[in-house]
């Protein structure tokens, strides 16, 4: 067996979770049991599934503090961020749970007088969910609940960098749900690929980097499996003419540095109108200077560590590779001093001078915020869209005509007007272009992935 050790990013010498990689040879039996469990579960009524899943969520909520503690130790979240993630996850899950009791099909206009035509949605079967380390409970639960709501079984493969929260989810599932309805796999790409290629997997949902998403899609294509990919982002905020600039800058800093910038929807670019250059620079610098890197259990901490050594080294390398002609560091720009060798990096603001600088197009995933300036609305729109990604964007403007121009011109799956890039629990979550493919998760759109349409003709 291959051992998995997880280290505390705030104190990398400390091992905080241990486990073993799932043996490839055991996967077929695990998936076969999941498939049998799904067939029984799919025959239950919506009310029966509602009761079963509700009991699961009640039991999971009782483990909230344990889940939050796992995230603090394994992923480095601040205590408040960890508690907030658990709460948001449960709120979102309970909103989705209500769809057990809603219509999942429709009666269509019939072309023949003696035939009733219906469009029904059926469960897909066994869903494989591959989840990342940056949201160790939100992302797994975002996939587990709709899978169960629509009558599927689900196989969860969490990141080996922060698997503890998903393990608690699995333990609670074993205690409260029908056997084998939720299965967990541990390991890396080999384990994931073995599951993807299995004939017992009907569909694959993945959240992570765009590069890995392409590999997942290529493997799934071999079995013509449905995929849902939630991928990277290079999310911009446009600061045009807000009624309250101070409030706008507060939103931006929270959106940029929450979870140490390790969110796919984190703000990583600010485009501000040239006429407010000075106020934006000074306002951002002043707020960023107040952020205090520190461990999650330290109440004084306001900026979490980077979650892995690899991510820490990537951010440091990106900053060191910047050339003076490309960008200027306005604040931060180096590892933050600490006593335990933790993966802390100073919150960093960079003024970007070249439009084609890699900071404008490449996802960094850290506490690094790029700042640019523009002259007119059309220029701002073009520069926001000049990236392979299209996940999220935000606009701060008071003019209705300007807001409308941004609404119609920006190419992202999610657009926020006069607030930061934090999504609601009942709204579609998904991106355009290289930020994702397939049905958006969360909300009614989730049914498009977790079910398949069946056209039914019923003779009278």
Buried (B, 14 or more C-beta within 10 A) or exposed (E): EBEBEBBBBBBBEEEBBEBEBBBBEEBBEBBBBBBBBBEEBBEBEBEEBBEBBBBBBEBBBEBBEBBBBBBBBBBBBBBBBBBBBBEBBBEBBBBBBEBBEEEBBEEEEBEEEEEEBBEBBBBBBBBBBBBBBBBBBBBBBBBBBBBBBBBBBBBBBBBBBBBBBBBBBBBBBBEBBBEBBBBBBBBEEEBBBBBBBBEBBBBBBBBBBBEBBBBBBEBBEEBEBBBBBBBBBBBBBBBBEBEEBEEBBBBBBBBBBBBBBBBBBBBBBBBBBEEBEEBBBEBBBEBBEEBEBBBBEEEEBBBBBBBBBEBBEBBBEBBEEBEEEBBBBBBBBEBBEBEBEBBBBBBBBBBBBEEEBBBBBBBBBBBBBBBBBBEEBEBBBEBBBBBBBBBBBBBBBEEEEBBEBBEEBBBBBBBBEBBBBBBBBEEBBBBBBBBBBBBBBBBEBBBBBBBBEEEEEEEE
